[in-house]
């Protein structure tokens, strides 16, 4: 899976490293509880690329006693989900896979997303808002049967009107 969505890096003047594009929709988005982990240099390198929307509908639920957002890998159900595209180096990708407990809790799969607003494009890349691009996305096939009856969302906010505030790792018993 480490060869997902590789694009040339722009993180350093002399860097020729390939970066992997990932789509985040939950606690790793801007303004959410784990966003800081995306830019902790100890975890690797990250660059924001675009805001986007899944091409297919998926059920995004908030589940468990920790109120974790889960995107169930059930294309065609739920909503088109809003999120953000980042380019990450291999070190950050390994961190994210570990953070997302791949493969037992989440699985990283390739999906198409529709860009709603570019922050920047890779050199030579065509595209305007509305263009499609392929990214790695963390979704799960490992969910409790009752999660299918939970409310689904098109966008996640830990402090949203749902009243299900995420319990950060630092606050867990």
Secondary structure, DSSP 8 states (H G I E B T S, - for coil): -TTTTEEE--SSTT---EEEEEEE-STTSTTSTTHHHHT-GGG--EEEEEEEEEEEEEEEEEETTTTEEEEES-TTSSEEEEEEEEEE-HHHHHHHHHHTTBTTTBEEEEEEEEEEEES---TT----TT-EEEEEEEEBS---GGGGGS---SS--TTSTT------GGG--
